[in-house]
Amino acid sequence: MVCEAIKGLVQYGINAGLLKEEDRIYATNQILDVLKLDEYEEPEGTAEWGGLEEILKELLDYAHEQGVLAEDGVVYRDLFDTRLMNCLMPRPSEVTAEFWKRYQESPQAATDYFYKLSQDSDYIRRYRVCKDLKWKTSTKYGDLDITVNLSKPEKDPKAIAAAKLAKQSGYPKCLLCMENVGYAGRVNHPARNNHRIIPITINDSGWGFQYSPYVYYNEHCIVFNGRHVPMKIEKAAFVKLFDFVKLFPHYFLGSNADLPIVGGSILSHDHFQGGHYTFAMAKAPMEKAYRMPGFEDVEAGIVYWPMSVLRLRGKDSDRLIELADRVLKAWRGYTDEEAFVFAETEGEPHNTITPIARKNGEMFELDLVLRNNITTEEFPLGVYHPHQDLHHIKKENIGLIEVMGLAVLPSRLKTELSALGDAIVEGKDIRGDEALAKHADWVEEFRPKYGEITKENVTGILEEEVGHVFARVLEDAGVYKCDKKGREGFGRFLGSVGFAEGN
């Protein structure tokens, strides 16, 4: 059966466009080398396979049976099957050449090619991503996206133990370094044999463009500095965002904040995230217009959104960059005790911005989300962070993706929500269940809204209510709340920058 699987994998590579027919023998021999096989006889005909996952499973099972794959856990299987997929891969230079050739047709043709390649290569594991739970919940802020992340595999105990014992390597320095291209990986660093990066130039420096292997939304991409330097939100960051959007006007690009708690990402390597998707925040309207003397060509306004968002719009991106720089500098040093906004305490800075850039028709847009990471005894994880009563659903940092309206929720919720649904339908004592007790207050809060909860409707009800919890998570993370007092506080800050109300 192994010969059929080898032939099946090579045929998959040809069908997907990773290989050409004249590469068949070469690719076959590369796979034989990985499997430590000295002999091979081409099978007659073509075996029926259910897809790439089935072919790889056959080869991985064979490798384990023969002792080529010593450990059979998911970490070790991922390291090994990535080596197998690399046997089908074009060289990085070939991918880059094809990308820019397609770019001449259109930027979208280039990204369509690269996104398909990133999936066909199994760098993005389609068969795992499709297991993520996804739904939308309608709220007063728009339709929020909810995802329970199941595509990132949990490590088995042996791999966890081995990772602790493994020698710490400084190569690659992190998961966002250029040196990951083709890297074989190790027990404490994922395999990247089948990984490809498109070199691009933004802000007159070398950067890389790739996709996230976990694609939380359509064409979820990562754009990262060619050098391992820390993230920093400054004027140059706005320049980089728009340089990318001009290269790929069908994509948005945004940055996590550059402070702990509100950063939600790898702060040690300068990078952005973007993609071909329109989030609820991008659709949210500006509820109150502002103008800045000297910037009459720029539209500005507070966005109707649970977090504190100032939107700038104009045809000249340089003007947006100049005005955004003023806002950023003002916010870094801004304190308003009445609104519980402190620029710093005991020398620790608290204010920063999460910026998101996009092209909307003829207009460039830049959303500036005000962030503050202050903590107190009452809120040790952050005042502008999900509060404790919501931690049963979401406790983690609110990063760029959540800011825009997509909840990335922990995998534990799949089993917890399923068990919780059964408990509600069967009338069980939720408080008396150790695993579910943390959800009891929440269930008591929403239960009166519904009549009969049945096996047929309980999943939909729980999904709806999780979405509303996420809306509250965003409200907690908003520095200025969407009420009269909050808008007055937001207005005071904008007035300190020089903005005046009205168009």
C-alpha positions as CSV (number, residue, x, y, z in Angstrom):
1,M,0.0,0.0,0.0
2,V,2.9,2.4,0.6
3,C,3.8,2.5,-3.1
4,E,0.2,3.5,-3.9
5,A,0.4,6.3,-1.3
6,I,3.7,7.5,-2.7
7,K,2.2,7.6,-6.2
8,G,-0.9,9.2,-4.8
9,L,1.1,12.0,-3.1
10,V,3.1,12.7,-6.3
11,Q,-0.1,12.8,-8.3
12,Y,-1.6,15.1,-5.8
13,G,1.4,17.5,-6.3
14,I,0.9,17.4,-10.1
15,N,-2.8,17.9,-9.9
16,A,-2.4,20.9,-7.5
17,G,0.2,22.5,-9.7
18,L,3.0,22.1,-7.2
19,L,4.8,19.8,-9.6
20,K,5.0,19.4,-13.4
21,E,4.8,16.0,-15.0
22,E,8.6,16.0,-15.7
23,D,9.1,16.3,-11.9
24,R,7.4,13.0,-11.2
25,I,10.5,10.7,-10.9
26,Y,12.4,13.4,-9.0
27,A,9.6,13.9,-6.4
28,T,9.1,10.1,-6.0
29,N,12.8,9.7,-5.2
30,Q,12.7,12.5,-2.7
31,I,9.8,10.8,-0.9
32,L,11.6,7.5,-0.9
33,D,14.6,9.1,0.7
34,V,12.4,10.6,3.5
35,L,10.8,7.2,4.1
36,K,14.3,5.5,3.9
37,L,13.1,3.2,1.1
38,D,15.6,1.7,-1.3
39,E,13.1,0.2,-3.7
40,Y,9.9,1.3,-5.4
41,E,7.7,-0.2,-8.1
42,E,5.2,2.1,-9.8
43,P,1.7,0.7,-9.1
44,E,-0.6,0.1,-12.1
45,G,-3.6,2.4,-12.4
46,T,-4.5,5.1,-9.8
47,A,-5.7,4.3,-6.3
48,E,-8.8,6.1,-5.0
49,W,-7.9,8.4,-2.1
50,G,-10.2,10.5,0.0
51,G,-7.8,13.4,-0.1
52,L,-4.4,14.6,1.0
53,E,-5.0,13.9,4.7
54,E,-5.7,10.2,3.9
55,I,-2.6,9.8,1.8
56,L,-0.4,11.4,4.4
57,K,-1.9,9.2,7.1
58,E,-1.0,6.1,5.2
59,L,2.6,7.2,4.7
60,L,2.9,8.3,8.4
61,D,1.5,5.0,9.6
62,Y,3.9,3.1,7.4
63,A,6.9,5.3,8.7
64,H,5.9,4.6,12.3
65,E,5.5,0.8,11.7
66,Q,9.0,0.7,10.1
67,G,10.6,2.7,12.9
68,V,11.4,5.7,10.6
69,L,9.0,7.8,12.6
70,A,10.0,6.8,16.1
71,E,7.2,8.7,18.0
72,D,3.6,8.7,16.9
73,G,2.3,11.9,18.6
74,V,0.8,14.8,16.6
75,V,3.9,16.9,17.0
76,Y,6.2,14.2,15.6
77,R,3.7,13.4,12.8
78,D,3.5,17.1,11.8
79,L,7.3,17.3,11.7
80,F,7.5,14.2,9.4
81,D,4.6,14.9,7.0
82,T,6.0,18.4,6.4
83,R,9.2,16.8,5.2
84,L,7.1,14.7,2.9
85,M,5.2,17.7,1.5
86,N,8.5,19.5,0.9
87,C,9.3,16.8,-1.7
88,L,6.5,18.4,-3.8
89,M,7.4,22.1,-3.3
90,P,8.8,24.6,-5.8
91,R,11.9,26.5,-4.7
92,P,11.3,29.9,-2.9
93,S,12.7,31.7,-5.9
94,E,10.2,30.0,-8.2
95,V,7.3,30.9,-6.0
96,T,8.4,34.5,-5.8
97,A,8.9,34.7,-9.6
98,E,5.4,33.2,-10.2
99,F,3.8,35.6,-7.7
100,W,5.2,38.7,-9.3
101,K,4.4,37.4,-12.8
102,R,0.8,37.1,-11.7
103,Y,0.9,40.5,-10.0
104,Q,1.3,42.0,-13.5
105,E,-2.2,40.7,-14.2
106,S,-3.5,42.0,-10.9
107,P,-2.6,42.1,-7.2
108,Q,-5.5,39.8,-6.5
109,A,-4.3,37.3,-9.1
110,A,-1.0,37.2,-7.3
111,T,-2.5,36.7,-3.8
112,D,-5.0,34.1,-5.2
113,Y,-2.0,32.0,-6.5
114,F,-0.1,32.3,-3.2
115,Y,-3.0,31.6,-1.0
116,K,-3.9,28.4,-3.0
117,L,-0.2,27.4,-2.9
118,S,-0.1,27.9,0.9
119,Q,-3.1,25.5,1.2
120,D,-2.1,23.0,-1.4
121,S,1.3,22.7,0.2
122,D,-0.4,21.7,3.5
123,Y,1.2,24.7,5.2
124,I,-2.4,25.7,5.9
125,R,-3.9,22.4,6.9
126,R,-7.4,22.7,5.3
127,Y,-8.6,19.5,7.1
128,R,-7.8,21.1,10.5
129,V,-9.0,24.6,9.8
130,C,-12.4,23.3,8.7
131,K,-12.9,21.8,12.2
132,D,-12.9,25.3,13.8
133,L,-16.3,26.2,15.1
134,K,-17.5,29.5,13.4
135,W,-20.7,31.5,13.5
136,K,-22.0,35.1,13.5
137,T,-24.0,36.9,16.2
138,S,-26.1,40.0,15.4
139,T,-25.5,42.7,18.0
140,K,-26.2,46.4,18.1
141,Y,-22.6,46.9,16.8
142,G,-23.2,44.7,13.8
143,D,-22.6,41.0,13.1
144,L,-19.7,39.8,15.2
145,D,-17.7,36.8,14.1
146,I,-17.1,34.0,16.6
147,T,-14.5,31.3,16.2
148,V,-13.6,28.5,18.6
149,N,-10.1,27.6,17.5
150,L,-9.6,23.9,17.0
151,S,-7.0,23.9,14.2
152,K,-3.9,24.4,16.4
153,P,-3.3,20.8,17.6
154,E,-2.7,20.2,21.3
155,K,0.7,18.7,22.1
156,D,0.8,15.2,23.6
157,P,2.5,14.7,27.0
158,K,5.6,13.1,25.5
159,A,6.2,16.1,23.2
160,I,5.6,18.6,26.0
161,A,8.2,16.7,28.1
162,A,10.6,16.5,25.2
163,A,10.2,20.3,24.5
164,K,11.2,21.1,28.1
165,L,14.4,19.0,27.8
166,A,15.2,20.2,24.3
167,K,18.2,22.4,23.9
168,Q,17.1,26.0,23.5
169,S,18.0,27.3,20.0
170,G,18.3,30.8,18.8
171,Y,17.7,29.8,15.2
172,P,15.3,30.9,14.0
173,K,14.9,33.6,16.6
174,C,11.1,33.4,16.4
175,L,8.2,32.1,14.3
176,L,8.2,35.4,12.3
177,C,11.8,35.3,11.0
178,M,12.7,34.9,7.4
179,E,14.9,31.9,8.5
180,N,11.8,29.8,8.9
181,V,11.6,29.2,5.2
182,G,12.4,25.5,4.6
183,Y,13.3,25.0,8.3
184,A,12.8,21.3,9.3
185,G,11.6,22.2,12.8
186,R,12.0,20.5,16.1
187,V,9.9,19.4,19.0
188,N,9.7,23.0,20.3
189,H,9.5,24.7,16.9
190,P,7.0,23.8,14.1
191,A,8.3,22.4,10.8
192,R,8.4,24.9,8.0
193,N,9.9,22.8,5.2
194,N,6.8,23.6,3.0
195,H,6.7,27.3,4.0
196,R,7.2,30.0,1.5
197,I,7.5,33.8,1.9
198,I,7.1,36.6,-0.7
199,P,9.8,39.3,-0.2
200,I,8.2,42.8,-0.4
201,T,9.5,46.3,0.2
202,I,7.6,48.6,2.5
203,N,8.9,51.8,4.0
204,D,12.1,51.3,1.8
205,S,13.0,48.2,3.7
206,G,12.8,44.4,3.2
207,W,9.7,42.7,4.6
208,G,8.1,39.3,4.2
209,F,4.5,38.4,3.2
210,Q,3.0,35.1,4.2
211,Y,-0.2,33.5,5.3
212,S,-1.1,32.4,8.8
213,P,-1.3,28.6,9.1
214,Y,-4.4,29.0,11.2
215,V,-6.4,31.3,8.9
216,Y,-8.9,32.8,11.4
217,Y,-10.6,34.6,8.4
218,N,-10.3,34.7,4.6
219,E,-6.7,35.1,3.4
220,H,-5.4,35.8,6.9
221,C,-1.9,37.1,6.1
222,I,1.1,38.2,8.2
223,V,3.5,40.9,7.0
224,F,6.8,41.0,9.0
225,N,10.0,42.8,9.2
226,G,13.0,41.1,7.5
227,R,15.0,41.8,10.7
228,H,14.2,40.6,14.1
229,V,13.3,43.9,15.7
230,P,10.6,44.7,18.3
231,M,7.2,46.0,17.4
232,K,6.7,49.8,17.8
233,I,3.7,51.9,17.0
234,E,5.1,55.1,15.6
235,K,4.6,57.3,12.5
236,A,6.7,54.8,10.4
237,A,4.1,52.0,11.3
238,F,1.4,54.0,9.6
239,V,3.6,54.5,6.5
240,K,4.2,50.7,6.4
241,L,0.5,49.9,6.6
242,F,-0.3,52.2,3.7
243,D,2.7,51.0,1.6
244,F,1.2,47.5,1.9
245,V,-2.4,48.6,1.1
246,K,-1.2,50.4,-2.0
247,L,0.6,47.2,-3.1
248,F,-2.5,45.1,-2.3
249,P,-5.6,47.4,-2.3
250,H,-8.0,44.5,-1.8
251,Y,-6.4,43.7,1.6
252,F,-6.6,45.5,4.9
253,L,-3.6,45.6,7.2
254,G,-3.4,46.3,10.9
255,S,-1.1,46.1,13.8
256,N,-1.4,44.8,17.3
257,A,-0.6,47.4,20.0
258,D,3.0,47.5,21.2
259,L,2.4,47.2,25.0
260,P,1.8,44.0,27.1
261,I,-1.8,43.1,27.9
262,V,-3.3,45.0,25.0
263,G,-0.7,43.6,22.5
264,G,-2.1,40.1,22.2
265,S,0.8,39.0,20.0
266,I,4.5,38.5,19.5
267,L,5.9,41.9,20.5
268,S,9.6,40.9,19.9
269,H,9.2,40.9,16.1
270,D,7.8,43.9,14.2
271,H,4.8,42.6,12.2
272,F,1.3,43.2,11.0
273,Q,-1.8,41.1,10.1
274,G,-4.2,41.6,7.2
275,G,-6.3,39.8,4.7
276,H,-9.1,39.8,2.3
277,Y,-12.0,40.2,4.7
278,T,-14.4,42.9,5.9
279,F,-14.9,42.9,9.7
280,A,-17.8,44.3,11.5
281,M,-15.7,47.2,12.7
282,A,-14.9,48.2,9.1
283,K,-18.6,48.3,8.4
284,A,-19.4,50.3,11.5
285,P,-20.5,53.9,10.8
286,M,-19.0,57.1,12.1
287,E,-21.4,58.4,14.7
288,K,-19.9,61.8,15.4
289,A,-17.9,63.9,13.0
290,Y,-14.8,65.9,13.9
291,R,-12.5,68.2,11.9
292,M,-9.0,69.3,12.4
293,P,-7.9,72.8,11.3
294,G,-5.3,72.5,8.5
295,F,-6.6,69.0,7.6
296,E,-9.8,70.0,5.9
297,D,-9.2,67.3,3.3
298,V,-9.5,64.6,6.0
299,E,-12.8,63.2,7.3
300,A,-12.6,62.2,10.9
301,G,-15.1,60.8,13.4
302,I,-15.8,58.5,16.3
303,V,-16.9,55.1,15.1
304,Y,-20.0,53.4,16.6
305,W,-18.1,50.5,18.1
306,P,-17.6,49.1,21.6
307,M,-13.9,50.0,21.6
308,S,-12.7,53.6,21.2
309,V,-12.1,54.1,17.5
310,L,-11.2,57.3,15.6
311,R,-11.6,56.9,11.9
312,L,-9.6,59.1,9.4
313,R,-10.6,59.1,5.7
314,G,-9.1,60.8,2.7
315,K,-7.7,60.4,-0.8
316,D,-4.2,61.2,0.2
317,S,-2.7,58.6,2.6
318,D,0.2,60.9,3.5
319,R,-2.3,63.3,5.1
320,L,-3.8,60.5,7.1
321,I,-0.3,59.5,8.3
322,E,0.5,63.1,9.4
323,L,-2.8,63.4,11.3
324,A,-2.5,59.9,12.8
325,D,1.0,60.8,14.1
326,R,-0.4,63.8,15.9
327,V,-3.1,61.7,17.5
328,L,-0.6,59.0,18.6
329,K,1.8,61.5,20.1
330,A,-1.0,63.2,22.0
331,W,-2.5,59.9,23.3
332,R,0.9,58.6,24.5
333,G,1.1,61.5,26.9
334,Y,-2.6,61.9,27.7
335,T,-4.0,61.7,31.2
336,D,-7.6,62.3,32.2
337,E,-8.2,61.2,35.8
338,E,-12.0,61.7,35.5
339,A,-12.0,59.1,32.7
340,F,-9.5,56.8,34.5
341,V,-6.9,57.3,31.7
342,F,-3.3,57.6,32.9
343,A,-0.4,58.0,30.4
344,E,1.9,56.3,33.0
345,T,2.2,55.2,36.6
346,E,5.5,54.7,38.3
347,G,7.3,55.2,35.0
348,E,5.4,52.5,33.2
349,P,3.6,53.8,30.0
350,H,0.0,52.7,29.4
351,N,-1.3,54.4,26.3
352,T,-0.9,53.1,22.8
353,I,-2.9,52.6,19.6
354,T,-4.0,49.6,17.5
355,P,-4.1,51.0,13.9
356,I,-5.9,49.4,10.9
357,A,-5.5,50.7,7.3
358,R,-7.6,49.9,4.2
359,K,-8.7,51.2,0.8
360,N,-12.4,51.8,0.5
361,G,-13.3,52.8,-3.0
362,E,-11.3,55.9,-3.8
363,M,-10.7,56.7,-0.2
364,F,-8.0,55.5,2.2
365,E,-9.1,54.8,5.7
366,L,-7.1,54.5,8.9
367,D,-8.8,53.4,12.1
368,L,-7.0,54.3,15.3
369,V,-8.2,52.2,18.3
370,L,-7.1,53.8,21.6
371,R,-5.7,51.3,24.0
372,N,-4.6,51.5,27.7
373,N,-3.1,48.6,29.7
374,I,-3.4,49.9,33.3
375,T,-4.1,47.4,36.0
376,T,-5.6,47.7,39.5
377,E,-6.2,45.5,42.5
378,E,-9.8,45.1,41.3
379,F,-8.7,44.3,37.7
380,P,-5.2,42.7,37.9
381,L,-5.3,41.6,34.3
382,G,-6.2,45.0,33.0
383,V,-9.0,47.6,33.6
384,Y,-9.6,47.7,29.8
385,H,-9.5,43.9,29.4
386,P,-12.3,41.3,29.7
387,H,-13.5,41.6,33.3
388,Q,-13.6,38.6,35.6
389,D,-17.3,37.8,35.0
390,L,-16.5,37.0,31.4
391,H,-13.4,34.9,31.9
392,H,-15.5,31.7,31.7
393,I,-15.7,32.5,27.9
394,K,-12.8,34.8,27.2
395,K,-9.9,35.6,29.5
396,E,-7.1,36.1,27.0
397,N,-5.7,39.4,25.7
398,I,-7.8,41.4,23.2
399,G,-5.5,41.7,20.1
400,L,-6.0,43.1,16.6
401,I,-8.4,40.4,15.4
402,E,-10.7,40.7,18.3
403,V,-10.6,44.5,18.2
404,M,-12.0,44.3,14.7
405,G,-14.9,42.0,15.7
406,L,-13.7,38.4,15.5
407,A,-13.6,36.4,18.7
408,V,-10.8,33.8,18.8
409,L,-12.0,31.6,21.7
410,P,-10.2,28.7,23.4
411,S,-10.7,25.1,22.2
412,R,-12.0,24.1,25.7
413,L,-15.3,25.7,24.8
414,K,-16.2,23.0,22.3
415,T,-16.6,20.4,25.0
416,E,-17.8,22.8,27.6
417,L,-20.6,24.2,25.5
418,S,-21.6,20.8,24.4
419,A,-21.8,19.5,28.0
420,L,-23.5,22.7,29.1
421,G,-26.2,22.3,26.5
422,D,-26.9,18.8,27.6
423,A,-27.0,20.0,31.3
424,I,-29.5,22.8,30.4
425,V,-31.8,20.5,28.4
426,E,-31.7,17.8,31.1
427,G,-32.2,20.2,33.9
428,K,-29.0,19.2,35.7
429,D,-27.4,21.2,38.6
430,I,-24.8,23.3,36.7
431,R,-23.3,24.7,39.9
432,G,-22.7,21.2,41.2
433,D,-20.7,20.2,38.2
434,E,-17.0,21.1,38.7
435,A,-16.3,21.6,35.0
436,L,-19.4,23.7,34.3
437,A,-19.9,25.7,37.5
438,K,-18.0,28.7,36.1
439,H,-20.9,29.1,33.5
440,A,-23.7,28.9,36.1
441,D,-24.2,32.7,36.6
442,W,-24.2,33.2,32.9
443,V,-26.9,30.6,32.3
444,E,-29.0,32.1,35.0
445,E,-28.6,35.5,33.4
446,F,-29.8,34.5,29.9
447,R,-32.2,31.6,30.7
448,P,-35.2,33.8,31.4
449,K,-35.0,35.2,27.8
450,Y,-36.0,31.9,26.3
451,G,-39.1,29.7,26.6
452,E,-38.5,26.0,26.2
453,I,-34.9,25.1,25.6
454,T,-34.6,21.8,23.8
455,K,-31.9,19.5,22.3
456,E,-32.8,21.1,18.9
457,N,-32.4,24.7,19.9
458,V,-29.9,24.7,22.7
459,T,-26.8,24.9,20.5
460,G,-28.1,28.0,18.6
461,I,-29.0,29.7,21.9
462,L,-25.6,29.1,23.4
463,E,-23.9,30.4,20.2
464,E,-26.1,33.5,20.3
465,E,-25.3,34.1,24.0
466,V,-21.5,33.6,23.5
467,G,-21.7,36.2,20.8
468,H,-23.3,38.7,23.2
469,V,-20.6,37.9,25.8
470,F,-18.0,38.8,23.2
471,A,-19.7,42.2,22.6
472,R,-19.4,42.7,26.4
473,V,-15.7,41.7,26.2
474,L,-15.2,44.5,23.6
475,E,-17.1,46.9,25.8
476,D,-14.8,46.1,28.7
477,A,-11.8,46.6,26.5
478,G,-13.0,50.0,25.3
479,V,-11.3,52.9,27.0
480,Y,-14.3,55.2,26.5
481,K,-17.7,53.5,26.8
482,C,-20.5,54.0,24.3
483,D,-22.5,56.2,26.6
484,K,-22.8,60.0,27.4
485,K,-19.9,60.0,29.9
486,G,-17.7,57.9,27.6
487,R,-18.3,60.1,24.6
488,E,-17.6,63.2,26.6
489,G,-14.3,61.7,27.7
490,F,-13.4,60.8,24.1
491,G,-14.4,64.3,23.0
492,R,-12.1,65.8,25.7
493,F,-9.1,63.8,24.3
494,L,-9.9,64.8,20.7
495,G,-10.2,68.4,21.8
496,S,-6.7,68.2,23.4
497,V,-5.3,67.1,20.0
498,G,-7.0,70.1,18.3
499,F,-10.1,68.5,16.8
500,A,-13.4,70.4,16.8
501,E,-16.9,68.9,16.5
502,G,-18.6,68.9,13.2
503,N,-17.6,68.5,9.5
